[in-house]
């Protein structure tokens, strides 16, 4: 049974790092069997505190349908991506 998830990603603020990071995350989600519903570019925003010595990042949201088992695997798959500063995946209620 597939469920809908919202994956909020915070990338490095440089345009090339953002573009590369977004493609890497999209490819990883596709590999895990995600069906993309919607994507939303929220742009650059300031952090409340520095993350990896940066004061701002580029926020991007993926809304996907996928199996719960694959959703749990995304954190392990994305944990060590260089251009991805933070990642949060939550299940959307119907």
MMTF fields as JSON, N, C-alpha, C and O atoms, coordinates in Angstrom:
{
  "mmtfVersion": "1.0.0",
  "mmtfProducer": "UNKNOWN",
  "numBonds": 375,
  "numAtoms": 376,
  "numGroups": 94,
  "numChains": 1,
  "numModels": 1,
  "chainsPerModel": [1],
  "groupsPerChain": [94],
  "chainIdList": ["A"],
  "bondAtomList": [4, 2, 8, 6, 12, 10, 16, 14, 20, 18, 24, 22, 28, 26, 32, 30, 36, 34, 40, 38, 44, 42, 48, 46, 52, 50, 56, 54, 60, 58, 64, 62, 68, 66, 72, 70, 76, 74, 80, 78, 84, 82, 88, 86, 92, 90, 96, 94, 100, 98, 104, 102, 108, 106, 112, 110, 116, 114, 120, 118, 124, 122, 128, 126, 132, 130, 136, 134, 140, 138, 144, 142, 148, 146, 152, 150, 156, 154, 160, 158, 164, 162, 168, 166, 172, 170, 176, 174, 180, 178, 184, 182, 188, 186, 192, 190, 196, 194, 200, 198, 204, 202, 208, 206, 212, 210, 216, 214, 220, 218, 224, 222, 228, 226, 232, 230, 236, 234, 240, 238, 244, 242, 248, 246, 252, 250, 256, 254, 260, 258, 264, 262, 268, 266, 272, 270, 276, 274, 280, 278, 284, 282, 288, 286, 292, 290, 296, 294, 300, 298, 304, 302, 308, 306, 312, 310, 316, 314, 320, 318, 324, 322, 328, 326, 332, 330, 336, 334, 340, 338, 344, 342, 348, 346, 352, 350, 356, 354, 360, 358, 364, 362, 368, 366, 372, 370],
  "bondOrderList": [1, 1, 1, 1, 1, 1, 1, 1, 1, 1, 1, 1, 1, 1, 1, 1, 1, 1, 1, 1, 1, 1, 1, 1, 1, 1, 1, 1, 1, 1, 1, 1, 1, 1, 1, 1, 1, 1, 1, 1, 1, 1, 1, 1, 1, 1, 1, 1, 1, 1, 1, 1, 1, 1, 1, 1, 1, 1, 1, 1, 1, 1, 1, 1, 1, 1, 1, 1, 1, 1, 1, 1, 1, 1, 1, 1, 1, 1, 1, 1, 1, 1, 1, 1, 1, 1, 1, 1, 1, 1, 1, 1, 1],
  "groupList": [{"groupName": "UNK", "atomNameList": ["N", "CA", "C", "O"], "elementList": ["N", "C", "C", "O"], "formalChargeList": [0, 0, 0, 0], "bondAtomList": [1, 0, 2, 1, 3, 2], "bondOrderList": [1, 1, 2], "singleLetterCode": "X", "chemCompType": "L-PEPTIDE LINKING"}],
  "groupTypeList": [0, 0, 0, 0, 0, 0, 0, 0, 0, 0, 0, 0, 0, 0, 0, 0, 0, 0, 0, 0, 0, 0, 0, 0, 0, 0, 0, 0, 0, 0, 0, 0, 0, 0, 0, 0, 0, 0, 0, 0, 0, 0, 0, 0, 0, 0, 0, 0, 0, 0, 0, 0, 0, 0, 0, 0, 0, 0, 0, 0, 0, 0, 0, 0, 0, 0, 0, 0, 0, 0, 0, 0, 0, 0, 0, 0, 0, 0, 0, 0, 0, 0, 0, 0, 0, 0, 0, 0, 0, 0, 0, 0, 0, 0],
  "groupIdList": [1, 2, 3, 4, 5, 6, 7, 8, 9, 10, 11, 12, 13, 14, 15, 16, 17, 18, 19, 20, 21, 22, 23, 24, 25, 26, 27, 28, 29, 30, 31, 32, 33, 34, 35, 36, 37, 38, 39, 40, 41, 42, 43, 44, 45, 46, 47, 48, 49, 50, 51, 52, 53, 54, 55, 56, 57, 58, 59, 60, 61, 62, 63, 64, 65, 66, 67, 68, 69, 70, 71, 72, 73, 74, 75, 76, 77, 78, 79, 80, 81, 82, 83, 84, 85, 86, 87, 88, 89, 90, 91, 92, 93, 94],
  "secStructList": [7, 3, 3, 3, 3, 3, 3, 3, 3, 3, 3, 7, 1, 1, 2, 2, 2, 2, 2, 2, 2, 2, 2, 2, 2, 2, 2, 2, 2, 2, 2, 6, 6, 7, 3, 3, 3, 3, 3, 3, 3, 3, 3, 3, 3, 3, 3, 3, 3, 3, 3, 6, 6, 3, 3, 3, 3, 3, 3, 3, 3, 3, 3, 3, 3, 3, 3, 2, 2, 2, 2, 2, 2, 2, 2, 2, 2, 2, 6, 6, 7, 6, 6, 3, 3, 3, 3, 3, 3, 3, 3, 7, 7, 7],
  "xCoordList": [0.844, 0.0, 0.892, 1.698, 0.738, 1.547, 0.929, -0.285, 1.8, 1.367, 2.02, 3.019, 1.451, 1.995, 2.934, 2.604, 4.107, 5.122, 5.564, 5.522, 5.988, 6.548, 7.996, 8.28, 8.91, 10.339, 10.843, 10.876, 11.233, 11.768, 13.291, 13.881, 13.912, 15.363, 15.941, 15.377, 17.064, 17.777, 19.15, 19.958, 19.389, 20.625, 21.552, 21.137, 22.806, 23.757, 23.192, 22.511, 23.449, 22.812, 23.353, 22.682, 24.53, 25.071, 24.19, 23.732, 23.954, 23.033, 23.459, 22.621, 24.75, 25.194, 25.088, 24.754, 25.363, 25.23, 23.762, 23.43, 22.882, 21.442, 20.954, 20.261, 21.304, 20.839, 21.35, 20.589, 22.626, 23.215, 22.576, 22.218, 22.433, 21.846, 20.407, 20.0, 19.634, 18.236, 18.123, 17.27, 18.98, 18.964, 19.382, 18.828, 20.352, 20.787, 19.656, 19.419, 18.965, 17.854, 16.718, 16.134, 16.398, 15.334, 15.67, 14.809, 16.918, 17.333, 17.257, 16.848, 17.648, 17.602, 16.166, 15.874, 15.258, 13.842, 13.246, 12.463, 13.607, 13.127, 13.615, 12.863, 14.866, 15.442, 14.711, 14.591, 14.228, 13.495, 12.018, 11.261, 11.604, 10.235, 9.236, 8.035, 9.683, 8.777, 8.09, 8.712, 6.797, 6.044, 5.844, 5.203, 6.394, 6.36, 4.972, 4.389, 4.453, 3.145, 3.308, 2.602, 4.256, 4.432, 5.825, 6.4, 6.37, 7.644, 7.466, 6.77, 8.099, 7.945, 9.292, 9.917, 9.737, 10.987, 10.661, 9.998, 11.125, 10.829, 11.901, 11.754, 12.981, 14.019, 14.964, 14.935, 15.805, 16.793, 16.18, 15.414, 16.542, 16.064, 17.203, 18.12, 17.126, 18.138, 17.854, 16.698, 18.928, 18.808, 18.72, 19.184, 18.131, 18.099, 19.474, 19.811, 20.254, 21.612, 22.445, 21.88, 23.762, 24.598, 24.564, 24.564, 24.534, 24.617, 25.821, 25.865, 26.787, 28.029, 28.657, 29.112, 28.669, 29.249, 28.525, 29.093, 27.281, 26.472, 25.321, 24.811, 24.914, 23.814, 22.515, 21.48, 22.559, 21.32, 21.43, 22.521, 20.264, 20.211, 19.045, 18.185, 19.021, 17.975, 17.009, 17.4, 15.759, 14.744, 13.985, 13.628, 13.744, 13.004, 12.171, 12.643, 10.915, 10.006, 9.611, 9.209, 9.729, 9.229, 8.021, 8.105, 6.894, 5.736, 5.666, 5.524, 5.769, 5.876, 4.931, 4.556, 4.558, 3.842, 4.826, 5.466, 4.95, 5.857, 5.463, 4.657, 6.04, 5.801, 6.483, 7.535, 5.909, 6.518, 7.941, 8.787, 8.21, 9.552, 10.586, 11.68, 10.239, 11.161, 11.327, 12.407, 10.276, 10.359, 11.367, 12.08, 11.422, 12.386, 13.817, 14.757, 13.988, 15.322, 15.879, 17.087, 15.025, 15.504, 16.492, 17.464, 16.251, 17.163, 18.57, 19.546, 18.68, 19.996, 20.628, 21.841, 19.809, 20.328, 20.795, 21.729, 20.16, 20.461, 21.343, 21.747, 21.641, 22.364, 23.723, 24.118, 24.434, 25.801, 25.951, 27.057, 24.88, 24.963, 25.602, 25.202, 26.58, 27.418, 26.657, 26.859, 25.799, 25.121, 23.821, 23.193, 23.417, 22.182, 22.522, 23.152, 22.106, 22.423, 21.492, 21.945, 20.201, 19.201, 18.138, 17.911, 17.486, 16.46, 15.436, 15.794, 14.162, 13.098, 11.98, 11.499, 11.574, 10.484, 9.36, 9.571, 8.166, 7.009, 5.852, 5.725, 5.018, 3.849, 2.734, 2.464, 2.095, 0.97, -0.301, -0.53, -1.113, -2.412, -3.373, -3.253, -4.315, -5.294, -6.408, -7.313],
  "yCoordList": [-1.183, 0.0, 1.25, 1.448, 2.065, 3.282, 4.372, 4.438, 5.214, 6.354, 7.603, 7.528, 8.74, 10.008, 10.592, 10.67, 10.996, 11.574, 12.922, 13.176, 13.778, 15.072, 15.077, 14.927, 15.25, 15.27, 16.706, 17.254, 17.306, 18.666, 18.559, 17.938, 19.163, 19.1, 20.51, 21.461, 20.628, 21.903, 21.678, 20.889, 22.393, 22.247, 23.433, 24.455, 23.276, 24.389, 25.529, 25.259, 26.78, 27.902, 28.175, 28.853, 27.675, 27.929, 27.255, 26.13, 27.94, 27.444, 26.093, 25.207, 25.918, 24.638, 23.513, 22.386, 23.787, 22.781, 22.415, 21.249, 23.417, 23.155, 22.277, 21.287, 22.623, 21.866, 20.429, 19.488, 20.264, 18.925, 18.124, 16.961, 18.732, 18.046, 17.633, 16.537, 18.51, 18.202, 16.992, 16.129, 16.927, 15.793, 14.497, 13.436, 14.574, 13.39, 12.87, 11.663, 13.758, 13.344, 12.776, 11.755, 13.423, 12.926, 11.515, 10.636, 11.303, 9.983, 8.936, 7.8, 9.319, 8.381, 8.005, 6.838, 8.994, 8.706, 7.821, 6.918, 8.069, 7.229, 5.802, 4.853, 5.647, 4.318, 3.557, 2.333, 4.278, 3.657, 3.445, 2.98, 3.776, 3.497, 4.605, 4.34, 5.83, 6.945, 7.4, 7.475, 7.702, 8.306, 9.774, 10.082, 10.67, 12.096, 12.672, 12.487, 13.375, 14.004, 15.496, 16.07, 16.118, 17.565, 17.92, 17.222, 19.011, 19.545, 21.044, 21.703, 21.574, 22.986, 23.573, 23.128, 24.573, 25.27, 26.452, 27.399, 26.399, 27.453, 28.529, 29.524, 28.351, 29.363, 29.36, 28.465, 30.387, 30.495, 31.152, 32.11, 30.606, 31.143, 31.143, 30.324, 32.067, 32.158, 31.102, 30.788, 30.559, 29.594, 30.331, 31.464, 29.687, 30.234, 30.11, 30.876, 29.148, 28.919, 28.356, 27.764, 28.517, 28.025, 26.503, 25.784, 26.034, 24.609, 24.437, 25.005, 23.661, 23.451, 24.785, 24.948, 25.723, 27.062, 27.915, 28.881, 27.565, 28.345, 28.991, 28.428, 30.181, 30.898, 30.847, 31.3, 30.292, 30.132, 28.915, 28.409, 28.446, 27.279, 27.391, 28.259, 26.512, 26.489, 25.349, 24.182, 25.692, 24.72, 24.206, 24.973, 22.894, 22.264, 21.139, 20.392, 21.015, 19.992, 19.034, 19.456, 17.741, 16.685, 16.062, 15.676, 15.955, 15.218, 13.95, 14.011, 12.79, 11.518, 10.488, 10.568, 9.522, 8.33, 7.177, 6.922, 6.472, 5.328, 4.384, 4.726, 3.201, 2.201, 2.65, 3.288, 2.332, 2.719, 2.175, 2.851, 0.971, 0.392, 1.237, 1.472, 1.694, 2.525, 3.897, 4.484, 4.403, 5.703, 5.659, 6.632, 4.542, 4.401, 4.306, 4.687, 3.807, 3.654, 4.976, 5.091, 5.974, 7.23, 7.951, 8.534, 7.918, 8.628, 8.049, 8.797, 6.74, 6.104, 6.401, 6.591, 6.443, 6.673, 8.121, 8.374, 9.065, 10.479, 11.101, 12.257, 10.351, 10.895, 11.499, 12.505, 10.917, 11.345, 12.091, 12.169, 12.632, 13.407, 14.758, 15.45, 15.116, 16.284, 17.616, 18.456, 17.816, 19.105, 19.212, 20.272, 18.141, 18.116, 18.405, 17.584, 19.573, 19.963, 19.312, 18.828, 19.297, 18.689, 18.017, 18.391, 17.008, 16.246, 15.776, 15.233, 15.986, 15.527, 14.945, 15.591, 13.735, 13.104, 12.8, 12.122, 13.302, 13.071, 12.56, 12.898, 11.747, 11.217, 12.249, 12.849, 12.452, 13.388, 12.646, 11.521, 13.277, 12.718, 12.949, 13.927, 12.053, 12.174, 13.109, 13.323],
  "zCoordList": [0.0, 0.0, 0.0, 0.909, -1.005, -1.066, -0.203, -0.01, 0.303, 1.096, 0.531, -0.185, 0.858, 0.375, 1.427, 2.611, 0.963, 1.832, 1.289, 0.085, 2.21, 1.844, 2.304, 3.492, 1.358, 1.664, 1.525, 0.424, 2.638, 2.646, 2.646, 3.53, 1.654, 1.498, 1.586, 1.046, 2.268, 2.346, 1.717, 2.207, 0.622, -0.136, 0.127, 0.673, -0.271, -0.225, -1.08, -2.069, -0.732, -1.433, -2.845, -3.623, -3.197, -4.538, -5.589, -5.388, -6.704, -7.732, -8.297, -8.464, -8.595, -9.152, -8.128, -8.495, -6.861, -5.808, -5.614, -5.399, -5.691, -5.561, -6.704, -6.469, -7.934, -9.105, -9.056, -9.279, -8.765, -8.689, -7.558, -7.747, -6.399, -5.25, -5.485, -5.102, -6.115, -6.41, -7.333, -7.125, -8.351, -9.285, -8.588, -8.874, -7.678, -6.948, -6.057, -6.004, -5.366, -4.504, -5.348, -4.986, -6.467, -7.339, -7.842, -7.844, -8.266, -8.755, -7.646, -7.886, -6.442, -5.315, -4.981, -4.721, -4.986, -4.724, -5.816, -5.519, -7.078, -8.18, -8.014, -8.24, -7.62, -7.428, -6.318, -6.376, -5.317, -4.22, -4.545, -3.693, -5.753, -6.193, -5.947, -5.913, -5.775, -5.515, -6.798, -7.858, -6.685, -7.78, -7.404, -6.399, -8.212, -7.893, -8.141, -9.21, -7.136, -7.209, -7.479, -8.308, -6.763, -6.847, -6.37, -5.535, -6.901, -6.428, -6.231, -7.004, -5.194, -4.878, -4.488, -3.526, -5.239, -4.949, -4.042, -4.466, -2.803, -1.837, -1.81, -1.1, -2.574, -2.671, -1.486, -0.642, -1.444, -0.376, 0.852, 0.757, 2.005, 3.273, 4.284, 4.213, 5.216, 6.27, 7.342, 7.627, 7.934, 9.019, 10.358, 10.483, 11.336, 12.689, 13.347, 14.25, 12.889, 13.399, 12.255, 11.335, 12.275, 11.173, 11.048, 12.047, 9.82, 9.511, 8.595, 7.504, 9.037, 8.289, 7.87, 6.738, 8.804, 8.631, 7.581, 7.072, 7.258, 6.319, 7.075, 8.044, 6.627, 7.273, 6.497, 6.986, 5.279, 4.506, 3.617, 3.356, 3.15, 2.288, 1.325, 1.474, 0.339, -0.676, -0.33, -0.313, -0.057, 0.352, -0.868, -1.762, -0.892, -1.993, -1.407, -0.551, -1.872, -1.35, -2.466, -3.551, -2.187, -3.068, -2.389, -1.223, -3.096, -2.593, -3.439, -4.66, -2.765, -3.47, -2.87, -1.7, -3.694, -3.235, -3.26, -4.28, -2.129, -2.076, -0.952, -0.086, -0.98, 0.06, 1.359, 1.306, 2.514, 3.787, 3.969, 4.555, 3.477, 3.62, 2.885, 3.399, 1.681, 0.915, 1.558, 1.499, 2.162, 2.825, 3.973, 4.217, 4.667, 5.762, 5.239, 5.937, 4.033, 3.449, 2.924, 2.715, 2.706, 2.126, 3.031, 2.55, 4.33, 5.241, 5.153, 5.089, 5.15, 5.039, 3.689, 3.597, 2.637, 1.287, 1.102, 0.342, 1.784, 1.568, 2.65, 2.529, 3.694, 4.848, 4.488, 5.078, 3.55, 3.268, 1.944, 1.409, 1.415, 0.175, 0.478, 1.414, -0.311, -0.048, -0.079, 0.797, -1.059, -1.223, -0.424, -0.407, 0.228, 1.011, 2.47, 3.137, 2.965, 4.337, 5.352, 6.39, 5.059, 5.942, 5.087, 3.936, 5.681, 4.989, 6.009, 7.054, 5.702, 6.592, 5.739, 4.809, 6.056, 5.318, 6.295, 7.3, 6.001, 6.845, 6.003, 4.826, 6.618, 5.928, 5.961, 7.001, 4.831, 4.769, 5.138, 4.692, 5.947, 6.296, 5.145, 4.407, 5.0, 3.909, 4.261, 3.454]
}
